[in-house]
Amino acid sequence: MESDRPTVSRRDLVAAGSGMLAGPLLAALGSNATAAAADAPASGAPTTALPMQNPLTQYPKPPFKKQHQDAPGLAGLMDPKPDHGETSYKGSGKLVGRKALITGGDSGIGRAAAIAFAREGADVAINYLPVEELDAKEVVDLIRAAGRKAVAIPGDLRDEAFCKKLVDDAAAQLGGLDLLVSNAAKQVYVESLTDITTEQFDATFKTNVYAMFWVTKAALAHLKPGASIICTTSINAYDPSPSILDYAMTKGAIAIFVKGLSKQLIGKGIRVNGVAPGPIWTPLQPSGGQSPEKLVTFGGETPYKRPGQPAELAATYVLLASQESSYVSGEIYGITGGHPTA
């Protein structure tokens, strides 16, 4: 007896797996066809991929709406909302079984890394300030939706005792620690050196440099050969903006930390690398990192004529965390919208 189901070729199945065919086709074939589509490309070619786009027009560009939030800010209140890869990032098993701690994991670059790590198979602990709980809860839900364990540890990284407890608690709840992403940051827009208070200077260095030092130092007790440490520095380490001078100083310190610590740990099989973003659309900017007037044109000075989105950095963090970058240590990857970092 002839089946009344449509005849579908292997080529059709591959196309269906890549999202090229309309949904009704797979619905007509049933769940077995969906599984077949996932297994179809014997060559190893991916069944799904982000569509090729012009990067200059891929995301919003200025002018943006004038806006301001109290520090540290929330991603959910930004207009437009940042893209952290919530709907776009697709994992491929690069971090299966890994256990990661990400500071500043509630929003921005840390959130993008947390989503990507989970979808690549890692269990993830995130740190954030208690006032960022709304953003953090969304990240926890996304990690769990990926089928991975999520650990939320709020607290202030400017406290040395908390930094040590953060690492120990993360390792205990995850069952170990393989990946450390030191990403939390403070940035305050001040046009003149004479207007930077000692309190602001101290808070910026405590958040950006001291915390990285304390957390990394504590993590070394848990990291084994094959582990990876990734620090977020900035294009400001190479081309400092005059209106965020103390922030730029900390990012220069982070770059040196990456290069020097890599030399210390390379003999132990632990890799240390950094990522140097350009202007990225995160809550750091409307919560004091830029003036409301500057925010309107934020990112417009780059060759791309727009700021980057956190999702555009996720794959680099995954690469540096994965065994695929086993021969990479002491390097800093610039993601700057076309601005050279050297």
Beta strands, then each sheet from edge to edge (+ up, - down):
strand 1: 99-103
strand 2: 123-128
strand 3: 150-154
strand 4: 179-182
strand 5: 228-232
strand 6: 271-277
strand 7: 332-335
sheet 1: 3+ 2+ 1+ 4+ 5+ 6+ 7+
end
